Amino acid sequence: MRRAINLARQQFGRTGSNPAVGCVVVRNGMVVGEAATADGGRPHAEEQALALAGPDAAGATAYVSLEPCGERTSGEASCAERLIEAGVARVLYSVANPDPRSAGQGPGRLTAAGIPFETGLLASEAMDVYAGFLQRYRASD
């Protein structure tokens, strides 16, 4: 997870209105794909990391610094859907995502697909990346 957080940290301030996210896909103890949200906010980290992992994503664990999205404004497959389609065995993410397109939707999709997930892993280490993003949603409540 620390590696995913560091990938996100490297993109901090470069992803437009989207948060910087890091994703590391690990299978049998080996990193098979990793990426961060691209400049301007797209493509998302999970999308890129899964593309790099290819078929090696099946059965892997995905470490994601922010809760995977459950819906995208572009109409493309959400990150949760992509994780499911890739056949990952489990997903661990650091910080919950308050954006209404996420906010439990991604984990809900994972649960429906039978993919276990865990949240909160190294969350305190990720807060420097997400404090402003989280505050933006708290202020709009």
N, CA, C and O atoms as a GROMACS GRO file, in nm:
protein
  564
    1MET      N    1   0.082  -0.120   0.000
    1MET     CA    2   0.000   0.000   0.000
    1MET      C    3   0.087   0.126   0.000
    1MET      O    4   0.054   0.226  -0.063
    2ARG      N    5   0.195   0.117   0.069
    2ARG     CA    6   0.285   0.234   0.073
    2ARG      C    7   0.329   0.272  -0.068
    2ARG      O    8   0.341   0.391  -0.100
    3ARG      N    9   0.353   0.173  -0.150
    3ARG     CA   10   0.394   0.199  -0.289
    3ARG      C   11   0.281   0.270  -0.365
    3ARG      O   12   0.307   0.364  -0.440
    4ALA      N   13   0.157   0.227  -0.346
    4ALA     CA   14   0.042   0.292  -0.411
    4ALA      C   15   0.028   0.436  -0.364
    4ALA      O   16   0.003   0.526  -0.445
    5ILE      N   17   0.044   0.459  -0.235
    5ILE     CA   18   0.035   0.596  -0.181
    5ILE      C   19   0.145   0.683  -0.240
    5ILE      O   20   0.121   0.798  -0.274
    6ASN      N   21   0.265   0.629  -0.250
    6ASN     CA   22   0.375   0.708  -0.307
    6ASN      C   23   0.352   0.739  -0.455
    6ASN      O   24   0.388   0.847  -0.501
    7LEU      N   25   0.292   0.648  -0.528
    7LEU     CA   26   0.258   0.677  -0.668
    7LEU      C   27   0.158   0.792  -0.675
    7LEU      O   28   0.171   0.882  -0.758
    8ALA      N   29   0.058   0.789  -0.587
    8ALA     CA   30  -0.041   0.897  -0.582
    8ALA      C   31   0.027   1.029  -0.545
    8ALA      O   32  -0.002   1.133  -0.605
    9ARG      N   33   0.114   1.025  -0.449
    9ARG     CA   34   0.184   1.145  -0.403
    9ARG      C   35   0.262   1.210  -0.518
    9ARG      O   36   0.268   1.333  -0.526
   10GLN      N   37   0.321   1.130  -0.604
   10GLN     CA   38   0.397   1.183  -0.718
   10GLN      C   39   0.309   1.258  -0.817
   10GLN      O   40   0.358   1.344  -0.890
   11GLN      N   41   0.181   1.225  -0.822
   11GLN     CA   42   0.088   1.291  -0.914
   11GLN      C   43   0.006   1.402  -0.847
   11GLN      O   44  -0.075   1.467  -0.912
   12PHE      N   45   0.026   1.423  -0.719
   12PHE     CA   46  -0.050   1.523  -0.645
   12PHE      C   47  -0.040   1.659  -0.714
   12PHE      O   48   0.070   1.707  -0.745
   13GLY      N   49  -0.156   1.721  -0.739
   13GLY     CA   50  -0.161   1.851  -0.804
   13GLY      C   51  -0.157   1.846  -0.956
   13GLY      O   52  -0.156   1.951  -1.021
   14ARG      N   53  -0.153   1.727  -1.013
   14ARG     CA   54  -0.141   1.714  -1.158
   14ARG      C   55  -0.263   1.648  -1.223
   14ARG      O   56  -0.263   1.621  -1.343
   15THR      N   57  -0.367   1.623  -1.142
   15THR     CA   58  -0.478   1.541  -1.191
   15THR      C   59  -0.609   1.620  -1.204
   15THR      O   60  -0.717   1.561  -1.202
   16GLY      N   61  -0.600   1.750  -1.218
   16GLY     CA   62  -0.720   1.832  -1.234
   16GLY      C   63  -0.810   1.821  -1.113
   16GLY      O   64  -0.763   1.823  -1.000
   17SER      N   65  -0.940   1.809  -1.136
   17SER     CA   66  -1.034   1.798  -1.023
   17SER      C   67  -1.042   1.656  -0.968
   17SER      O   68  -1.102   1.633  -0.863
   18ASN      N   69  -0.982   1.560  -1.038
   18ASN     CA   70  -0.977   1.423  -0.987
   18ASN      C   71  -0.867   1.410  -0.883
   18ASN      O   72  -0.765   1.479  -0.890
   19PRO      N   73  -0.888   1.322  -0.785
   19PRO     CA   74  -0.780   1.299  -0.689
   19PRO      C   75  -0.668   1.217  -0.752
   19PRO      O   76  -0.691   1.139  -0.844
   20ALA      N   77  -0.548   1.234  -0.702
   20ALA     CA   78  -0.436   1.151  -0.743
   20ALA      C   79  -0.449   1.017  -0.671
   20ALA      O   80  -0.460   1.012  -0.549
   21VAL      N   81  -0.447   0.911  -0.748
   21VAL     CA   82  -0.463   0.776  -0.692
   21VAL      C   83  -0.348   0.690  -0.742
   21VAL      O   84  -0.303   0.704  -0.855
   22GLY      N   85  -0.301   0.602  -0.656
   22GLY     CA   86  -0.201   0.503  -0.695
   22GLY      C   87  -0.260   0.364  -0.685
   22GLY      O   88  -0.340   0.337  -0.596
   23CYS      N   89  -0.222   0.276  -0.775
   23CYS     CA   90  -0.268   0.137  -0.774
   23CYS      C   91  -0.150   0.046  -0.804
   23CYS      O   92  -0.076   0.067  -0.899
   24VAL      N   93  -0.136  -0.056  -0.720
   24VAL     CA   94  -0.033  -0.157  -0.740
   24VAL      C   95  -0.101  -0.294  -0.741
   24VAL      O   96  -0.171  -0.328  -0.646
   25VAL      N   97  -0.080  -0.370  -0.846
   25VAL     CA   98  -0.139  -0.503  -0.860
   25VAL      C   99  -0.028  -0.605  -0.833
   25VAL      O  100   0.076  -0.604  -0.899
   26VAL      N  101  -0.053  -0.693  -0.735
   26VAL     CA  102   0.048  -0.789  -0.690
   26VAL      C  103  -0.007  -0.931  -0.703
   26VAL      O  104  -0.116  -0.962  -0.654
   27ARG      N  105   0.070  -1.014  -0.768
   27ARG     CA  106   0.032  -1.156  -0.781
   27ARG      C  107   0.151  -1.242  -0.742
   27ARG      O  108   0.262  -1.224  -0.794
   28ASN      N  109   0.127  -1.335  -0.652
   28ASN     CA  110   0.232  -1.426  -0.605
   28ASN      C  111   0.355  -1.349  -0.556
   28ASN      O  112   0.468  -1.388  -0.582
   29GLY      N  113   0.330  -1.239  -0.487
   29GLY     CA  114   0.439  -1.162  -0.428
   29GLY      C  115   0.515  -1.072  -0.524
   29GLY      O  116   0.613  -1.008  -0.486
   30MET      N  117   0.471  -1.066  -0.650
   30MET     CA  118   0.539  -0.985  -0.751
   30MET      C  119   0.446  -0.875  -0.801
   30MET      O  120   0.327  -0.898  -0.822
   31VAL      N  121   0.500  -0.756  -0.821
   31VAL     CA  122   0.423  -0.647  -0.880
   31VAL      C  123   0.408  -0.678  -1.029
   31VAL      O  124   0.506  -0.692  -1.101
   32VAL      N  125   0.283  -0.688  -1.074
   32VAL     CA  126   0.257  -0.717  -1.215
   32VAL      C  127   0.202  -0.595  -1.289
   32VAL      O  128   0.192  -0.596  -1.412
   33GLY      N  129   0.167  -0.491  -1.216
   33GLY     CA  130   0.121  -0.366  -1.277
   33GLY      C  131   0.108  -0.259  -1.172
   33GLY      O  132   0.065  -0.286  -1.060
   34GLU      N  133   0.146  -0.138  -1.207
   34GLU     CA  134   0.130  -0.026  -1.114
   34GLU      C  135   0.119   0.103  -1.195
   34GLU      O  136   0.176   0.117  -1.302
   35ALA      N  137   0.041   0.196  -1.138
   35ALA     CA  138   0.022   0.324  -1.207
   35ALA      C  139  -0.041   0.423  -1.111
   35ALA      O  140  -0.088   0.388  -1.003
   36ALA      N  141  -0.039   0.548  -1.154
   36ALA     CA  142  -0.108   0.656  -1.082
   36ALA      C  143  -0.200   0.727  -1.180
   36ALA      O  144  -0.182   0.719  -1.302
   37THR      N  145  -0.299   0.795  -1.126
   37THR     CA  146  -0.388   0.874  -1.210
   37THR      C  147  -0.304   0.961  -1.302
   37THR      O  148  -0.208   1.025  -1.257
   38ALA      N  149  -0.337   0.964  -1.428
   38ALA     CA  150  -0.259   1.040  -1.526
   38ALA      C  151  -0.281   1.190  -1.511
   38ALA      O  152  -0.377   1.234  -1.448
   39ASP      N  153  -0.191   1.266  -1.571
   39ASP     CA  154  -0.206   1.412  -1.574
   39ASP      C  155  -0.345   1.447  -1.628
   39ASP      O  156  -0.391   1.388  -1.725
   40GLY      N  157  -0.410   1.542  -1.565
   40GLY     CA  158  -0.544   1.582  -1.606
   40GLY      C  159  -0.655   1.496  -1.549
   40GLY      O  160  -0.772   1.530  -1.564
   41GLY      N  161  -0.621   1.385  -1.485
   41GLY     CA  162  -0.720   1.302  -1.418
   41GLY      C  163  -0.763   1.175  -1.488
   41GLY      O  164  -0.839   1.096  -1.432
   42ARG      N  165  -0.717   1.154  -1.609
   42ARG     CA  166  -0.753   1.033  -1.682
   42ARG      C  167  -0.636   0.986  -1.767
   42ARG      O  168  -0.561   1.070  -1.818
   43PRO      N  169  -0.618   0.857  -1.783
   43PRO     CA  170  -0.693   0.748  -1.725
   43PRO      C  171  -0.667   0.732  -1.575
   43PRO      O  172  -0.567   0.780  -1.522
   44HIS      N  173  -0.760   0.663  -1.509
   44HIS     CA  174  -0.748   0.637  -1.366
   44HIS      C  175  -0.635   0.537  -1.340
   44HIS      O  176  -0.593   0.464  -1.430
   45ALA      N  177  -0.588   0.536  -1.218
   45ALA     CA  178  -0.476   0.450  -1.179
   45ALA      C  179  -0.506   0.302  -1.201
   45ALA      O  180  -0.425   0.229  -1.258
   46GLU      N  181  -0.624   0.258  -1.157
   46GLU     CA  182  -0.659   0.116  -1.169
   46GLU      C  183  -0.662   0.074  -1.315
   46GLU      O  184  -0.613  -0.033  -1.351
   47GLU      N  185  -0.720   0.157  -1.399
   47GLU     CA  186  -0.730   0.128  -1.542
   47GLU      C  187  -0.591   0.102  -1.601
   47GLU      O  188  -0.571   0.004  -1.674
   48GLN      N  189  -0.497   0.188  -1.570
   48GLN     CA  190  -0.362   0.174  -1.624
   48GLN      C  191  -0.288   0.055  -1.565
   48GLN      O  192  -0.222  -0.020  -1.638
   49ALA      N  193  -0.298   0.037  -1.433
   49ALA     CA  194  -0.227  -0.073  -1.368
   49ALA      C  195  -0.278  -0.208  -1.417
   49ALA      O  196  -0.200  -0.301  -1.439
   50LEU      N  197  -0.410  -0.219  -1.434
   50LEU     CA  198  -0.467  -0.345  -1.484
   50LEU      C  199  -0.425  -0.371  -1.628
   50LEU      O  200  -0.400  -0.486  -1.666
   51ALA      N  201  -0.417  -0.268  -1.708
   51ALA     CA  202  -0.371  -0.285  -1.847
   51ALA      C  203  -0.228  -0.336  -1.850
   51ALA      O  204  -0.194  -0.422  -1.931
   52LEU      N  205  -0.145  -0.283  -1.763
   52LEU     CA  206  -0.006  -0.329  -1.757
   52LEU      C  207   0.003  -0.473  -1.706
   52LEU      O  208   0.086  -0.551  -1.752
   53ALA      N  209  -0.083  -0.508  -1.612
   53ALA     CA  210  -0.082  -0.643  -1.556
   53ALA      C  211  -0.134  -0.746  -1.656
   53ALA      O  212  -0.090  -0.861  -1.657
   54GLY      N  213  -0.228  -0.703  -1.739
   54GLY     CA  214  -0.287  -0.797  -1.836
   54GLY      C  215  -0.345  -0.918  -1.767
   54GLY      O  216  -0.410  -0.905  -1.663
   55PRO      N  217  -0.324  -1.037  -1.824
   55PRO     CA  218  -0.383  -1.158  -1.766
   55PRO      C  219  -0.328  -1.192  -1.627
   55PRO      O  220  -0.389  -1.269  -1.554
   56ASP      N  221  -0.214  -1.134  -1.591
   56ASP     CA  222  -0.158  -1.159  -1.458
   56ASP      C  223  -0.239  -1.094  -1.346
   56ASP      O  224  -0.214  -1.120  -1.229
   57ALA      N  225  -0.336  -1.010  -1.382
   57ALA     CA  226  -0.422  -0.950  -1.280
   57ALA      C  227  -0.518  -1.053  -1.220
   57ALA      O  228  -0.562  -1.038  -1.106
   58ALA      N  229  -0.550  -1.157  -1.296
   58ALA     CA  230  -0.640  -1.261  -1.246
   58ALA      C  231  -0.578  -1.328  -1.123
   58ALA      O  232  -0.466  -1.378  -1.128
   59GLY      N  233  -0.652  -1.327  -1.013
   59GLY     CA  234  -0.604  -1.386  -0.890
   59GLY      C  235  -0.514  -1.298  -0.807
   59GLY      O  236  -0.465  -1.339  -0.702
   60ALA      N  237  -0.490  -1.176  -0.853
   60ALA     CA  238  -0.398  -1.085  -0.784
   60ALA      C  239  -0.470  -1.004  -0.676
   60ALA      O  240  -0.592  -1.007  -0.664
   61THR      N  241  -0.390  -0.932  -0.599
   61THR     CA  242  -0.440  -0.836  -0.502
   61THR      C  243  -0.411  -0.697  -0.556
   61THR      O  244  -0.300  -0.669  -0.600
   62ALA      N  245  -0.512  -0.611  -0.552
   62ALA     CA  246  -0.494  -0.471  -0.593
   62ALA      C  247  -0.487  -0.384  -0.469
   62ALA      O  248  -0.577  -0.388  -0.384
   63TYR      N  249  -0.381  -0.307  -0.458
   63TYR     CA  250  -0.364  -0.209  -0.352
   63TYR      C  251  -0.392  -0.072  -0.413
   63TYR      O  252  -0.322  -0.030  -0.506
   64VAL      N  253  -0.492  -0.003  -0.363
   64VAL     CA  254  -0.535   0.124  -0.420
   64VAL      C  255  -0.538   0.228  -0.309
   64VAL      O  256  -0.592   0.203  -0.201
   65SER      N  257  -0.479   0.344  -0.335
   65SER     CA  258  -0.468   0.445  -0.230
   65SER      C  259  -0.601   0.511  -0.195
   65SER      O  260  -0.614   0.565  -0.085
   66LEU      N  261  -0.700   0.508  -0.285
   66LEU     CA  262  -0.831   0.567  -0.261
   66LEU      C  263  -0.937   0.469  -0.310
   66LEU      O  264  -0.918   0.400  -0.410
   67GLU      N  265  -1.048   0.462  -0.239
   67GLU     CA  266  -1.158   0.372  -0.276
   67GLU      C  267  -1.187   0.377  -0.426
   67GLU      O  268  -1.207   0.485  -0.481
   68PRO      N  269  -1.189   0.263  -0.492
   68PRO     CA  270  -1.216   0.260  -0.636
   68PRO      C  271  -1.354   0.316  -0.669
   68PRO      O  272  -1.452   0.292  -0.598
   69CYS      N  273  -1.360   0.390  -0.777
   69CYS     CA  274  -1.488   0.450  -0.817
   69CYS      C  275  -1.586   0.341  -0.859
   69CYS      O  276  -1.548   0.233  -0.906
   70GLY      N  277  -1.714   0.372  -0.841
   70GLY     CA  278  -1.819   0.280  -0.880
   70GLY      C  279  -1.894   0.329  -1.003
   70GLY      O  280  -1.977   0.257  -1.060
   71GLU      N  281  -1.864   0.453  -1.044
   71GLU     CA  282  -1.930   0.514  -1.159
   71GLU      C  283  -1.837   0.621  -1.214
   71GLU      O  284  -1.762   0.682  -1.140
   72ARG      N  285  -1.842   0.642  -1.346
   72ARG     CA  286  -1.757   0.745  -1.408
   72ARG      C  287  -1.842   0.842  -1.488
   72ARG      O  288  -1.939   0.804  -1.553
   73THR      N  289  -1.803   0.969  -1.482
   73THR     CA  290  -1.876   1.071  -1.558
   73THR      C  291  -1.865   1.048  -1.708
   73THR      O  292  -1.952   1.090  -1.784
   74SER      N  293  -1.758   0.982  -1.751
   74SER     CA  294  -1.736   0.957  -1.893
   74SER      C  295  -1.826   0.847  -1.948
   74SER      O  296  -1.838   0.831  -2.070
   75GLY      N  297  -1.889   0.771  -1.858
   75GLY     CA  298  -1.969   0.657  -1.902
   75GLY      C  299  -1.889   0.530  -1.924
   75GLY      O  300  -1.945   0.425  -1.952
   76GLU      N  301  -1.757   0.540  -1.912
   76GLU     CA  302  -1.671   0.422  -1.925
   76GLU      C  303  -1.689   0.333  -1.803
   76GLU      O  304  -1.750   0.373  -1.704
   77ALA      N  305  -1.636   0.212  -1.810
   77ALA     CA  306  -1.641   0.121  -1.697
   77ALA      C  307  -1.572   0.183  -1.577
   77ALA      O  308  -1.466   0.244  -1.589
   78SER      N  309  -1.635   0.168  -1.460
   78SER     CA  310  -1.575   0.220  -1.338
   78SER      C  311  -1.452   0.138  -1.300
   78SER      O  312  -1.430   0.030  -1.354
   79CYS      N  313  -1.375   0.190  -1.209
   79CYS     CA  314  -1.256   0.117  -1.165
   79CYS      C  315  -1.296  -0.013  -1.096
   79CYS      O  316  -1.228  -0.115  -1.112
   80ALA      N  317  -1.405  -0.010  -1.019
   80ALA     CA  318  -1.452  -0.134  -0.955
   80ALA      C  319  -1.489  -0.237  -1.061
   80ALA      O  320  -1.453  -0.354  -1.049
   81GLU      N  321  -1.559  -0.194  -1.165
   81GLU     CA  322  -1.594  -0.287  -1.273
   81GLU      C  323  -1.470  -0.342  -1.341
   81GLU      O  324  -1.465  -0.461  -1.374
   82ARG      N  325  -1.371  -0.258  -1.361
   82ARG     CA  326  -1.247  -0.304  -1.425
   82ARG      C  327  -1.173  -0.406  -1.338
   82ARG      O  328  -1.119  -0.504  -1.388
   83LEU      N  329  -1.172  -0.383  -1.206
   83LEU     CA  330  -1.109  -0.478  -1.114
   83LEU      C  331  -1.181  -0.612  -1.120
   83LEU      O  332  -1.117  -0.718  -1.119
   84ILE      N  333  -1.314  -0.608  -1.125
   84ILE     CA  334  -1.394  -0.731  -1.134
   84ILE      C  335  -1.365  -0.803  -1.265
   84ILE      O  336  -1.338  -0.923  -1.266
   85GLU      N  337  -1.370  -0.730  -1.376
   85GLU     CA  338  -1.346  -0.790  -1.509
   85GLU      C  339  -1.207  -0.851  -1.520
   85GLU      O  340  -1.188  -0.951  -1.588
   86ALA      N  341  -1.110  -0.790  -1.451
   86ALA     CA  342  -0.973  -0.841  -1.455
   86ALA      C  343  -0.956  -0.968  -1.372
   86ALA      O  344  -0.858  -1.040  -1.388
   87GLY      N  345  -1.052  -0.995  -1.284
   87GLY     CA  346  -1.046  -1.116  -1.203
   87GLY      C  347  -0.958  -1.108  -1.080
   87GLY      O  348  -0.910  -1.210  -1.032
   88VAL      N  349  -0.937  -0.985  -1.028
   88VAL     CA  350  -0.856  -0.976  -0.907
   88VAL      C  351  -0.922  -1.054  -0.795
   88VAL      O  352  -1.044  -1.068  -0.791
   89ALA      N  353  -0.840  -1.106  -0.704
   89ALA     CA  354  -0.890  -1.188  -0.594
   89ALA      C  355  -0.934  -1.105  -0.474
   89ALA      O  356  -1.024  -1.145  -0.400
   90ARG      N  357  -0.870  -0.989  -0.455
   90ARG     CA  358  -0.909  -0.900  -0.345
   90ARG      C  359  -0.856  -0.761  -0.371
   90ARG      O  360  -0.764  -0.740  -0.450
   91VAL      N  361  -0.918  -0.666  -0.301
   91VAL     CA  362  -0.882  -0.525  -0.316
   91VAL      C  363  -0.862  -0.466  -0.177
   91VAL      O  364  -0.945  -0.484  -0.088
   92LEU      N  365  -0.752  -0.396  -0.161
   92LEU     CA  366  -0.726  -0.323  -0.038
   92LEU      C  367  -0.713  -0.177  -0.074
   92LEU      O  368  -0.639  -0.142  -0.167
   93TYR      N  369  -0.783  -0.090  -0.002
   93TYR     CA  370  -0.768   0.052  -0.028
   93TYR      C  371  -0.749   0.127   0.102
   93TYR      O  372  -0.791   0.083   0.208
   94SER      N  373  -0.684   0.240   0.090
   94SER     CA  374  -0.643   0.315   0.207
   94SER      C  375  -0.753   0.406   0.261
   94SER      O  376  -0.786   0.399   0.380
   95VAL      N  377  -0.809   0.492   0.176
   95VAL     CA  378  -0.899   0.598   0.220
   95VAL      C  379  -1.033   0.585   0.147
   95VAL      O  380  -1.037   0.563   0.026
   96ALA      N  381  -1.142   0.600   0.222
   96ALA     CA  382  -1.275   0.600   0.162
   96ALA      C  383  -1.292   0.726   0.076
   96ALA      O  384  -1.239   0.832   0.109
   97ASN      N  385  -1.366   0.712  -0.033
   97ASN     CA  386  -1.386   0.821  -0.127
   97ASN      C  387  -1.527   0.880  -0.109
   97ASN      O  388  -1.625   0.809  -0.131
   98PRO      N  389  -1.538   1.006  -0.068
   98PRO     CA  390  -1.669   1.066  -0.044
   98PRO      C  391  -1.744   1.110  -0.170
   98PRO      O  392  -1.861   1.148  -0.162
   99ASP      N  393  -1.678   1.107  -0.285
   99ASP     CA  394  -1.745   1.147  -0.409
   99ASP      C  395  -1.866   1.056  -0.430
   99ASP      O  396  -1.854   0.935  -0.417
  100PRO      N  397  -1.982   1.113  -0.461
  100PRO     CA  398  -2.102   1.031  -0.478
  100PRO      C  399  -2.089   0.920  -0.582
  100PRO      O  400  -2.162   0.821  -0.576
  101ARG      N  401  -1.997   0.935  -0.677
  101ARG     CA  402  -1.975   0.828  -0.777
  101ARG      C  403  -1.894   0.714  -0.719
  101ARG      O  404  -1.875   0.610  -0.783
  102SER      N  405  -1.846   0.733  -0.599
  102SER     CA  406  -1.774   0.628  -0.527
  102SER      C  407  -1.853   0.599  -0.400
  102SER      O  408  -1.948   0.521  -0.402
  103ALA      N  409  -1.815   0.660  -0.292
  103ALA     CA  410  -1.888   0.654  -0.164
  103ALA      C  411  -1.963   0.523  -0.142
  103ALA      O  412  -2.084   0.523  -0.119
  104GLY      N  413  -1.891   0.414  -0.149
  104GLY     CA  414  -1.950   0.283  -0.124
  104GLY      C  415  -1.995   0.209  -0.249
  104GLY      O  416  -2.018   0.088  -0.243
  105GLN      N  417  -2.007   0.278  -0.361
  105GLN     CA  418  -2.052   0.210  -0.484
  105GLN      C  419  -1.948   0.108  -0.533
  105GLN      O  420  -1.984  -0.004  -0.570
  106GLY      N  421  -1.822   0.148  -0.533
  106GLY     CA  422  -1.717   0.056  -0.577
  106GLY      C  423  -1.712  -0.069  -0.491
  106GLY      O  424  -1.717  -0.180  -0.543
  107PRO      N  425  -1.702  -0.052  -0.358
  107PRO     CA  426  -1.703  -0.170  -0.271
  107PRO      C  427  -1.831  -0.252  -0.285
  107PRO      O  428  -1.828  -0.374  -0.273
  108GLY      N  429  -1.943  -0.185  -0.309
  108GLY     CA  430  -2.068  -0.258  -0.330
  108GLY      C  431  -2.060  -0.348  -0.453
  108GLY      O  432  -2.108  -0.461  -0.451
  109ARG      N  433  -2.001  -0.296  -0.559
  109ARG     CA  434  -1.984  -0.377  -0.680
  109ARG      C  435  -1.890  -0.496  -0.654
  109ARG      O  436  -1.915  -0.607  -0.700
  110LEU      N  437  -1.782  -0.470  -0.579
  110LEU     CA  438  -1.688  -0.577  -0.546
  110LEU      C  439  -1.758  -0.686  -0.464
  110LEU      O  440  -1.742  -0.805  -0.492
  111THR      N  441  -1.834  -0.644  -0.364
  111THR     CA  442  -1.906  -0.740  -0.280
  111THR      C  443  -2.003  -0.824  -0.364
  111THR      O  444  -2.009  -0.946  -0.348
  112ALA      N  445  -2.077  -0.758  -0.451
  112ALA     CA  446  -2.173  -0.829  -0.537
  112ALA      C  447  -2.103  -0.932  -0.626
  112ALA      O  448  -2.162  -1.034  -0.662
  113ALA      N  449  -1.978  -0.904  -0.661
  113ALA     CA  450  -1.901  -0.995  -0.747
  113ALA      C  451  -1.826  -1.101  -0.666
  113ALA      O  452  -1.758  -1.187  -0.722
  114GLY      N  453  -1.838  -1.095  -0.532
  114GLY     CA  454  -1.770  -1.193  -0.447
  114GLY      C  455  -1.624  -1.164  -0.423
  114GLY      O  456  -1.549  -1.253  -0.385
  115ILE      N  457  -1.582  -1.040  -0.446
  115ILE     CA  458  -1.442  -1.002  -0.426
  115ILE      C  459  -1.430  -0.932  -0.292
  115ILE      O  460  -1.489  -0.826  -0.272
  116PRO      N  461  -1.354  -0.989  -0.199
  116PRO     CA  462  -1.338  -0.924  -0.069
  116PRO      C  463  -1.252  -0.798  -0.080
  116PRO      O  464  -1.164  -0.787  -0.165
  117PHE      N  465  -1.280  -0.703   0.009
  117PHE     CA  466  -1.201  -0.581   0.014
  117PHE      C  467  -1.178  -0.541   0.158
  117PHE      O  468  -1.253  -0.580   0.248
  118GLU      N  469  -1.073  -0.465   0.179
  118GLU     CA  470  -1.042  -0.408   0.310
  118GLU      C  471  -1.013  -0.262   0.291
  118GLU      O  472  -0.962  -0.220   0.187
  119THR      N  473  -1.046  -0.183   0.390
  119THR     CA  474  -1.022  -0.040   0.383
  119THR      C  475  -0.944   0.007   0.505
  119THR      O  476  -0.943  -0.060   0.609
  120GLY      N  477  -0.879   0.121   0.492
  120GLY     CA  478  -0.808   0.182   0.604
  120GLY      C  479  -0.661   0.148   0.614
  120GLY      O  480  -0.593   0.197   0.704
  121LEU      N  481  -0.609   0.067   0.524
  121LEU     CA  482  -0.468   0.027   0.530
  121LEU      C  483  -0.378   0.149   0.506
  121LEU      O  484  -0.381   0.207   0.398
  122LEU      N  485  -0.300   0.186   0.604
  122LEU     CA  486  -0.208   0.301   0.601
  122LEU      C  487  -0.281   0.433   0.572
  122LEU      O  488  -0.224   0.524   0.511
  123ALA      N  489  -0.404   0.444   0.616
  123ALA     CA  490  -0.484   0.565   0.589
  123ALA      C  491  -0.416   0.691   0.641
  123ALA      O  492  -0.421   0.794   0.575
  124SER      N  493  -0.355   0.684   0.756
  124SER     CA  494  -0.290   0.805   0.811
  124SER      C  495  -0.176   0.852   0.722
  124SER      O  496  -0.148   0.971   0.716
  125GLU      N  497  -0.108   0.759   0.654
  125GLU     CA  498   0.001   0.796   0.564
  125GLU      C  499  -0.051   0.860   0.436
  125GLU      O  500   0.020   0.938   0.372
  126ALA      N  501  -0.173   0.828   0.399
  126ALA     CA  502  -0.230   0.881   0.275
  126ALA      C  503  -0.297   1.017   0.295
  126ALA      O  504  -0.331   1.083   0.197
  127MET      N  505  -0.314   1.060   0.417
  127MET     CA  506  -0.390   1.182   0.443
  127MET      C  507  -0.328   1.308   0.382
  127MET      O  508  -0.401   1.401   0.348
  128ASP      N  509  -0.197   1.313   0.366
  128ASP     CA  510  -0.138   1.432   0.305
  128ASP      C  511  -0.181   1.445   0.159
  128ASP      O  512  -0.186   1.556   0.105
  129VAL      N  513  -0.212   1.334   0.095
  129VAL     CA  514  -0.257   1.336  -0.044
  129VAL      C  515  -0.406   1.372  -0.052
  129VAL      O  516  -0.448   1.439  -0.146
  130TYR      N  517  -0.484   1.329   0.046
  130TYR     CA  518  -0.630   1.339   0.034
  130TYR      C  519  -0.697   1.441   0.126
  130TYR      O  520  -0.819   1.458   0.118
  131ALA      N  521  -0.624   1.507   0.211
  131ALA     CA  522  -0.687   1.601   0.305
  131ALA      C  523  -0.771   1.707   0.234
  131ALA      O  524  -0.886   1.730   0.273
  132GLY      N  525  -0.717   1.772   0.132
  132GLY     CA  526  -0.791   1.876   0.059
  132GLY      C  527  -0.911   1.819  -0.015
  132GLY      O  528  -1.018   1.880  -0.016
  133PHE      N  529  -0.894   1.704  -0.077
  133PHE     CA  530  -1.003   1.637  -0.149
  133PHE      C  531  -1.117   1.604  -0.054
  133PHE      O  532  -1.233   1.629  -0.085
  134LEU      N  533  -1.084   1.548   0.062
  134LEU     CA  534  -1.186   1.513   0.161
  134LEU      C  535  -1.254   1.638   0.216
  134LEU      O  536  -1.376   1.639   0.237
  135GLN      N  537  -1.177   1.742   0.238
  135GLN     CA  538  -1.233   1.867   0.290
  135GLN      C  539  -1.333   1.928   0.192
  135GLN      O  540  -1.435   1.982   0.233
  136ARG      N  541  -1.304   1.919   0.066
  136ARG     CA  542  -1.394   1.972  -0.037
  136ARG      C  543  -1.534   1.909  -0.026
  136ARG      O  544  -1.634   1.979  -0.040
  137TYR      N  545  -1.539   1.779   0.000
  137TYR     CA  546  -1.669   1.711   0.011
  137TYR      C  547  -1.735   1.740   0.146
  137TYR      O  548  -1.858   1.749   0.153
  138ARG      N  549  -1.657   1.753   0.250
  138ARG     CA  550  -1.714   1.788   0.381
  138ARG      C  551  -1.776   1.927   0.376
  138ARG      O  552  -1.883   1.950   0.434
  139ALA      N  553  -1.711   2.019   0.306
  139ALA     CA  554  -1.761   2.158   0.297
  139ALA      C  555  -1.890   2.165   0.218
  139ALA      O  556  -1.970   2.256   0.240
  140SER      N  557  -1.913   2.072   0.126
  140SER     CA  558  -2.034   2.076   0.044
  140SER      C  559  -2.153   2.010   0.112
  140SER      O  560  -2.265   2.019   0.063
  141ASP      N  561  -2.130   1.942   0.224
  141ASP     CA  562  -2.242   1.877   0.297
  141ASP      C  563  -2.333   1.978   0.362
  141ASP      O  564  -2.430   1.940   0.427
   0.00000   0.00000   0.00000
